[in-house]
Structure formats: structure tokens, C-alpha cells
Amino acid sequence: MRKSETIKIFSAHEMKLRIFDVRKETNISKTVAKIIDDVRLRGDKALIEMTRQFDRCEIDSVIFKSRRVKIDRALENCMKTAFARILKFHKETADESKLIRREGEILGRIVRPLRRVGVYVPGGSAPLFSTLLMAVGAARAAGVKEIAVATPPPVNDLIIAAARIAGVSEIYSVGGAQAIAALAFGTESVKPVDKIVGPGNRFVAEAKRQVFGRVGIDSIAGPSEILILADESSSPKMIAADMIAQAEHDIFARSILLTSSRRIGEAVILEIEEQLKDLPRRDIAKSSLAERGIIGICRDSSEMLALANMCAPEHLEIMIKKPWEVVKKIYAAGAIFVGNYSPEILGDYVAGPNHILPTGGTARFSPPLSARDFVAVSTVQSFSKKASSVLAKKAVMMARAEGLEAHARSIESRFDESRFDESKKKSRKR
């Protein structure tokens, strides 16, 4: 087999070792903690100084004064279509309040939108206006009224256009850990929020981890990742294109192919090398694939599925002959793309479900961003005297069994205490 410097083929065993070989990064927690403390103490002044230091950008105020921007009309229509689909999907899948009425009882849940949320939108060489549409769409579907967006300066025209389409007028031109600190604790110009969502670099992720508890967060996002399942029927051209699309995010992105066919694996390598030749972000994609890309050759479909579930990828593409037979066997993936004509990129932009997803194996226990992330839920319980009395004796007995006498007396205060004599006797015996 011809060797490639772009991406390598591994056996299933070698792949396990490579996937879970987590390289230790320089500890940045102390640096981020200092940034957060500085923002808490000095507010806007700290934000302006840090923007000059980290973003090499001079600003007089962190409040972005929106301007009229003119973008390509066709692109603007694409944004409007995407936002409409995002809003529709999230409204259709949102939680609703529900009360269950029985004789003398009302039990249920009250779902209320959060009052105020912050959305972090990465800037830089690839300003992710689609992230703004995704996060704001989910928040709007939940009924959130106040939405603040933070994004590094200079604020890109496409982000301004996306904010206008999504109905966001509160934008702060500040990025990094300092933006997260400002949204969490507030400054002279920034009103604090209840929850912060959106991806960012490792400083943003660490800042979200540190402010959690003061505010809610969606997740602590790591590098983006895709895992593709393929067999003899799969298209090497499509697979290569999707792996490269993931790899061009940044050098830390991870693209993985699992296949039972060595022929497909080798054909994908050739396709990757050919497709990289004229890619504008070629150097980033090539470095990502060389350092973190994997083509794993599995014995059979069972081994493929076991490894896929072990990885719990952010994005999972199923590009095999009978993909829906595999879907029901997947129990850990952020977003699943079924069939050759369901590329992850549709999900990134226009499909409707959210592209802010759990990374780094956290799909085992964390869901994609949704309207549920922007609500507060309270349970409701109401009893008539008669309905309460039916359950009272059992609650009193259980309270005393746990040694919580005041709990038992709380219930007894509402009824004739003689009804609970038996419970008291048993309690004294213990």
C-alpha cells in the first residue's frame, strides 16, 4: 500500500489507542482566572485594554454601534431561509408546560423562558455567522426576550447581517475569556446574563467552565469532529470531501473514517490528496488530517459500531448501503446524518437542528443545543385536604424512617395527630 503524509490507515486496535491518546495541553486555568478577576474588578476598562492586547484592535467602547451593511442578496436570502428553518425546528421540538389533574391533585411542570442569555460568536479568519443564527434561533423558539451577542472585533459584516435577520440589536465587540467574564458578571456597559452559549477557543471554553454556577452554560466545547461509517458501497469522493470539510475548521479538528473495506480506505486517501490541492485553507486542513485524522479498518460492521459508540462523536455520518439499520444501534452521537445525500454541512447551515453539539465524547451524556437550553422548569404540586390526607400517613412514616422528625410533624400539623400514632410508636422503638 502506498504511504501518505496526509492521513494514515490504522487497525481498529491502533485506532483505539490513537483516539484516546489525549495530549496534555499547557494549563491555562490560572491565566483565565486572572482575566476573569480583572474584568470583575475593572469592568469596561479591563475589556478595552485586553481587546488592544489580545485582538490588536482599538475600541472606545465594548458596545457595538450597529451599522447598515450590504451583503450579497443571494447570501442574505440563504441566511433568512436558514433562520426560518432553525426557528421552526426548535419551536416544534420545544418543551411545553403541562399540568396533570387528578381527583384533588394537580401535578405538573411549568416551563418558562430564561430572562436573558448571552451568545458567544467566534470571529477571526472564519466568522461563524451561522453559529449566531443557530443559538439565537433556539433561544427565540424558547421565548427568550433579551439576547446579547459577544464577538471579537472588528465585527464582521456577515455577523452584523445575521444579527439583524435574527432580531438581535445588543452586540458587544469583545471576545475571548474576557467576553465570557463580562457576560457572567457584568460591567458598566454589559448587563449580566443568566446563561452563556456558543463555541470558542480553549480560553473561551475554560472561562465558561470557571463561570459555571454563576451562570448556566451549554457545554465546554472542544475541537470539532466528524466520524464517518463506510462500506464497499460508499463513495470515496464524498467521504474525502466531508473529512476535509471538517479538517479546514482548525488544526485541532478531528476527521475519522471507520470502514470494513481497506479498498475504500486507500481510495479515500487518494481523494483527499487530490481535493486538497486547490483548497484555500489547504495548510490548515492538511495539518489537521496529518496530526488528528484517522482511517480505521475494522473487521466487520459490529466492530465499526462498537468503536463509533465508544467515540460518541459530535457528528456521525452513516454512508453505508442500509444506513437506517445502523441508526437504531447508535446510542452516542451529537448529530447523525443518514445516507449519502445528508452531509454534515447541510446541518451546519440550513437543515434546522442545531449545529452547536457536544464534543470530545460528551455526546454520551449531553444533547445538542435546543430550545430546552433556554428555559427554566419548575414542578408544580397542589393537593386538596382530602387528597393530601390519603398520602400523609405514608409520608410521615417515611420521614420518621429517615430520622427526620420535623418533616413528619410538618404533615401532622395539618391533620388530627391521632391518625399518626402508629408511626410515632415505631419511631420510638428505633
Buried (B, 14 or more C-beta within 10 A) or exposed (E): EEEBEBBBBBEBEBBBEBBEEEEEEEEBEEEBBEBBEBBBEBBBEBBBEBBEEBBEBEBEBBBBEBEEBEBEEEEBEEBBEBBBBBBEBBBEBBEEEEEEEEEBBBBBBBBEBBEBBBBBBBBEEEBBBBBBBBBBBBBBBBBBEBBBBBBBBEBBBBBBBBBBBBEBEBBBBBBBBBBBBBBBBBBEBBEBBBBBBBBBBBBBBBBBBBBBEEBBBBBBBBBBBBBBBBBEEBBBBBBBBBBBBBBBBBBBBBBBBBBBBEEBBBBBBBBBBEBBEEBEBBEBBBBBBBBBBBBBBBEEBEBBBBBBBBBBBBBBBBBBEEBEEBEEEBEBBBBBBBEBEBBBBEBBBBBBBBBBBBBBBBBEEBBBBBBBBBBBEEEEEEBEEEBBBEEBBEBBBEBBEEEEEEBBBEBBEEBEEEEBEEBBEEBEEE
